[in-house]
Amino acid sequence: MSRMDYIVNDEGAKIMIENQQADIKKNVGQMINRIRLSERLTQVELAKRACIDRANLARLENGNYNPTLDLLVKIAEATGKEIVISFNEKES
């Protein structure tokens, strides 16, 4: 049985966050894939530049890897990009 991720609100109700986590991983992976392709790099080339494992890069691009901030910074530096994080109001 898989572990379900959730947070608890003020009323004590559990709010599932698994879908949000999966969506973020997928979106980050797609962004990195687009950047890599726009730079005309193979996964091997980007992994070598960023000093990361190619298999982890592949899993990340497929949305199957939970990247650390350290890993994202390495990829950003290797591609000449800057990381920007924002928290936005949820759409109702």
Backbone as CSV, one residue per row, in Angstrom:
resi,resn,N_x,N_y,N_z,CA_x,CA_y,CA_z,C_x,C_y,C_z
1,MET,0.849,-1.176,0.000,0.000,0.000,0.000,0.892,1.236,0.000
2,SER,0.572,2.215,-0.848,1.404,3.402,-0.943,1.055,4.408,0.162
3,ARG,2.051,5.184,0.539,1.865,6.212,1.548,1.206,7.407,0.877
4,MET,0.181,7.946,1.510,-0.532,9.102,0.977,-0.005,10.361,1.649
5,ASP,0.327,11.372,0.872,0.801,12.629,1.427,-0.360,13.592,1.593
6,TYR,-0.371,14.245,2.751,-1.423,15.217,3.032,-0.920,16.230,4.042
7,ILE,-1.641,17.339,4.122,-1.432,18.327,5.176,-2.745,18.441,5.928
8,VAL,-2.715,19.006,7.129,-3.923,19.153,7.943,-4.241,20.634,8.060
9,ASN,-5.489,21.004,7.750,-5.885,22.412,7.847,-6.298,22.774,9.273
10,ASP,-6.732,24.005,9.484,-7.093,24.495,10.824,-8.219,23.701,11.468
11,GLU,-9.088,23.140,10.654,-10.214,22.374,11.192,-9.847,20.910,11.435
12,GLY,-8.625,20.550,11.158,-8.186,19.178,11.362,-8.457,18.259,10.178
13,ALA,-8.955,18.822,9.077,-9.245,18.017,7.887,-7.958,17.776,7.096
14,LYS,-7.828,16.558,6.598,-6.664,16.216,5.785,-6.876,16.725,4.360
15,ILE,-5.856,17.369,3.818,-5.899,17.868,2.454,-4.814,17.132,1.676
16,MET,-5.233,16.388,0.677,-4.294,15.597,-0.112,-3.415,16.504,-0.962
17,ILE,-2.131,16.232,-0.987,-1.218,17.026,-1.804,-0.468,16.175,-2.827
18,GLU,-0.788,14.890,-2.893,-0.101,14.011,-3.845,-0.240,14.484,-5.286
19,ASN,-1.450,14.875,-5.680,-1.654,15.318,-7.061,-0.863,16.576,-7.355
20,GLN,-0.812,17.494,-6.389,-0.037,18.715,-6.578,1.446,18.387,-6.744
21,GLN,1.945,17.472,-5.921,3.351,17.072,-6.031,3.639,16.458,-7.400
22,ALA,2.770,15.587,-7.848,2.956,14.933,-9.152,2.926,15.957,-10.278
23,ASP,2.010,16.915,-10.200,1.914,17.956,-11.232,3.174,18.811,-11.268
24,ILE,3.693,19.169,-10.104,4.903,19.996,-10.054,6.093,19.237,-10.626
25,LYS,6.250,17.966,-10.246,7.354,17.171,-10.782,7.252,17.063,-12.304
26,LYS,6.044,16.857,-12.796,5.833,16.752,-14.240,6.176,18.069,-14.933
27,ASN,5.705,19.189,-14.373,5.961,20.498,-14.974,7.443,20.851,-14.962
28,VAL,8.125,20.570,-13.859,9.559,20.839,-13.779,10.305,19.986,-14.798
29,GLY,9.944,18.730,-14.898,10.578,17.845,-15.871,10.395,18.327,-17.294
30,GLN,9.187,18.781,-17.614,8.924,19.297,-18.961,9.734,20.559,-19.236
31,MET,9.855,21.430,-18.230,10.655,22.648,-18.400,12.116,22.307,-18.684
32,ILE,12.656,21.375,-17.920,14.059,21.004,-18.103,14.258,20.347,-19.465
33,ASN,13.313,19.536,-19.880,13.394,18.912,-21.204,13.390,19.974,-22.302
34,ARG,12.492,20.958,-22.193,12.437,22.036,-23.198,13.743,22.831,-23.227
35,ILE,14.280,23.132,-22.048,15.543,23.875,-21.990,16.654,23.063,-22.633
36,ARG,16.730,21.786,-22.282,17.784,20.925,-22.837,17.696,20.861,-24.347
37,LEU,16.491,20.678,-24.866,16.320,20.587,-26.317,16.606,21.917,-27.006
38,SER,16.226,23.026,-26.379,16.497,24.342,-26.978,17.995,24.631,-27.017
39,GLU,18.732,24.047,-26.084,20.192,24.189,-26.068,20.865,23.135,-26.956
40,ARG,20.051,22.275,-27.550,20.530,21.202,-28.433,21.520,20.272,-27.726
41,LEU,21.135,19.928,-26.489,21.961,19.028,-25.684,21.289,17.669,-25.561
42,THR,22.096,16.630,-25.535,21.573,15.308,-25.201,21.497,15.217,-23.679
43,GLN,20.819,14.202,-23.198,20.787,13.985,-21.755,22.196,13.732,-21.223
44,VAL,22.977,13.016,-21.979,24.353,12.719,-21.557,25.156,14.017,-21.435
45,GLU,25.020,14.896,-22.417,25.770,16.154,-22.395,25.350,17.048,-21.231
46,LEU,24.040,17.178,-21.012,23.581,18.012,-19.907,23.984,17.407,-18.572
47,ALA,23.849,16.112,-18.436,24.233,15.457,-17.182,25.714,15.681,-16.893
48,LYS,26.540,15.591,-17.926,27.978,15.800,-17.741,28.255,17.247,-17.329
49,ARG,27.620,18.209,-17.996,27.810,19.626,-17.658,27.374,19.933,-16.233
50,ALA,26.276,19.307,-15.806,25.707,19.591,-14.488,26.286,18.693,-13.396
51,CYS,27.146,17.762,-13.781,27.740,16.806,-12.826,26.656,16.016,-12.083
52,ILE,25.699,15.507,-12.863,24.631,14.686,-12.299,24.545,13.386,-13.083
53,ASP,23.848,12.426,-12.539,23.673,11.132,-13.186,22.645,11.246,-14.319
54,ARG,22.970,10.714,-15.491,22.066,10.790,-16.634,20.737,10.106,-16.351
55,ALA,20.771,9.003,-15.620,19.523,8.287,-15.306,18.605,9.163,-14.452
56,ASN,19.173,9.917,-13.528,18.350,10.826,-12.718,17.766,11.941,-13.568
57,LEU,18.541,12.435,-14.517,18.039,13.456,-15.432,16.873,12.903,-16.250
58,ALA,16.998,11.676,-16.732,15.920,11.053,-17.511,14.664,10.906,-16.664
59,ARG,14.821,10.437,-15.429,13.660,10.297,-14.538,13.039,11.659,-14.237
60,LEU,13.885,12.668,-14.050,13.393,14.016,-13.793,12.580,14.526,-14.974
61,GLU,13.098,14.393,-16.178,12.386,14.858,-17.374,11.066,14.116,-17.568
62,ASN,10.983,12.888,-17.082,9.750,12.106,-17.200,8.785,12.342,-16.044
63,GLY,9.170,13.201,-15.095,8.301,13.491,-13.959,8.315,12.416,-12.892
64,ASN,9.322,11.559,-12.930,9.401,10.438,-11.989,10.509,10.597,-10.960
65,TYR,10.951,11.820,-10.728,12.053,12.065,-9.813,11.751,13.331,-9.026
66,ASN,11.979,13.276,-7.732,11.745,14.432,-6.876,13.076,15.175,-6.731
67,PRO,13.282,16.237,-7.515,14.596,16.873,-7.530,14.855,17.705,-6.271
68,THR,16.104,17.719,-5.864,16.507,18.604,-4.775,16.794,19.982,-5.356
69,LEU,16.833,20.958,-4.500,17.195,22.305,-4.944,18.617,22.295,-5.505
70,ASP,19.497,21.533,-4.885,20.872,21.405,-5.348,20.916,20.919,-6.799
71,LEU,20.131,19.906,-7.121,20.090,19.373,-8.483,19.569,20.424,-9.459
72,LEU,18.517,21.142,-9.079,17.960,22.171,-9.963,18.953,23.302,-10.202
73,VAL,19.699,23.678,-9.163,20.710,24.728,-9.314,21.803,24.267,-10.271
74,LYS,22.228,23.018,-10.160,23.242,22.487,-11.068,22.771,22.550,-12.517
75,ILE,21.526,22.159,-12.747,20.981,22.187,-14.110,20.860,23.621,-14.607
76,ALA,20.401,24.515,-13.750,20.276,25.925,-14.132,21.640,26.495,-14.518
77,GLU,22.634,26.241,-13.701,23.984,26.748,-13.995,24.530,26.140,-15.288
78,ALA,24.285,24.861,-15.497,24.798,24.176,-16.685,24.148,24.676,-17.966
79,THR,22.968,25.270,-17.855,22.255,25.761,-19.038,22.194,27.288,-19.091
80,GLY,22.851,27.953,-18.142,22.859,29.419,-18.147,21.518,30.019,-17.788
81,LYS,20.746,29.299,-16.993,19.415,29.766,-16.597,19.409,30.172,-15.132
82,GLU,18.331,30.819,-14.741,18.133,31.247,-13.367,16.838,30.621,-12.862
83,ILE,16.842,30.172,-11.626,15.644,29.581,-11.037,14.809,30.687,-10.404
84,VAL,13.517,30.691,-10.722,12.582,31.644,-10.136,11.431,30.832,-9.543
85,ILE,11.175,31.035,-8.261,10.104,30.315,-7.586,9.058,31.321,-7.136
86,SER,7.802,31.001,-7.381,6.734,31.899,-6.915,5.608,31.085,-6.327
87,PHE,4.946,31.660,-5.339,3.766,31.071,-4.748,2.603,31.953,-5.155
88,ASN,1.640,31.374,-5.839,0.496,32.126,-6.348,-0.778,31.673,-5.656
89,GLU,-1.763,32.543,-5.665,-3.061,32.188,-5.111,-3.650,31.062,-5.938
90,LYS,-4.309,30.111,-5.264,-4.959,29.005,-5.954,-6.197,29.515,-6.676
91,GLU,-6.447,28.929,-7.829,-7.680,29.220,-8.548,-8.794,28.399,-7.918
92,SER,-9.942,29.006,-7.743,-11.075,28.300,-7.128,-11.813,27.454,-8.118
